[in-house]
Amino acid sequence: MQITPEIIKRTAELSRIALTAGEQANLGRELTGILNHIDELQQVNTKTVEPTNQVTNLNNMYRDDIVKPYDNVAGLLAGAHEVVENYIKVKQVLP
């Protein structure tokens, strides 16, 4: 699969990433190489390979979610870009 300059440009715009023409060309080559490698991997016959979802035999360690008081709220809010009534205000994420 070939990644076109238009795809790179549109993806960069959607991601709000400024790329030079050289960076766009380099990224296009790198992404094309990655997708070509994925195409190669998809051709490998894995019908006799048993699915694996855990290879280290480690178990997740869970702990109780305990609410603890935080006594440096002023310090936390001091690092925020904008604060409204002790809440950190962020840009709207969803329309």
Secondary structure as the mmCIF struct_conf table of DSSP 4:
data_model
#
loop_
_struct_conf.conf_type_id
_struct_conf.id
_struct_conf.beg_label_comp_id
_struct_conf.beg_label_asym_id
_struct_conf.beg_label_seq_id
_struct_conf.end_label_comp_id
_struct_conf.end_label_asym_id
_struct_conf.end_label_seq_id
HELX_LH_PP_P HELX_LH_PP_P1 GLN A 2 THR A 4
HELX_RH_AL_P HELX_RH_AL_P1 PRO A 5 SER A 15
TURN_TY1_P TURN_TY1_P1 ARG A 16 ARG A 16
HELX_RH_AL_P HELX_RH_AL_P2 ALA A 21 GLN A 42
TURN_TY1_P TURN_TY1_P2 GLN A 43 GLN A 43
BEND BEND1 VAL A 44 VAL A 44
TURN_TY1_P TURN_TY1_P3 LYS A 47 THR A 48
BEND BEND2 VAL A 49 VAL A 49
HELX_LH_PP_P HELX_LH_PP_P2 GLU A 50 PRO A 51
BEND BEND3 ASN A 53 ASN A 53
BEND BEND4 VAL A 55 THR A 56
BEND BEND5 ASP A 71 ASP A 71
HELX_RH_AL_P HELX_RH_AL_P3 VAL A 73 ALA A 78
TURN_TY1_P TURN_TY1_P4 GLY A 79 GLY A 79
BEND BEND6 ALA A 80 HIS A 81
STRN STRN1 VAL A 83 VAL A 84
TURN_TY1_P TURN_TY1_P5 GLU A 85 ASN A 86
STRN STRN2 TYR A 87 ILE A 88
#
